[in-house]
Amino acid sequence: MISYKPFYETLAKKGITEYYLIYKQGFSANTIHRIKHGKAISTKTLDEICFVLDCKVEEVLKYEKT
């Protein structure tokens, strides 16, 4: 199962809010909703998140065995 827990840890570490991602960086509210509820996002979206947050993929998601 893919977990987005590192995404929220990275946001907190960098002092970035969901509001900033939606209203200042142009991410859709639906994308943030999908992340919040553990649903799939595209690799293009993942690339954009990593670019905006200036981070590695591991700082956005991780794989957890269920």
Secondary structure, 3 states (H helix, E strand, C coil): CEECHHHHHHHHHHCCCHHHHHHHCCCCHHHHHHHHCCCCCCHHHHHHHHHHHCCCHHHCCEECCC
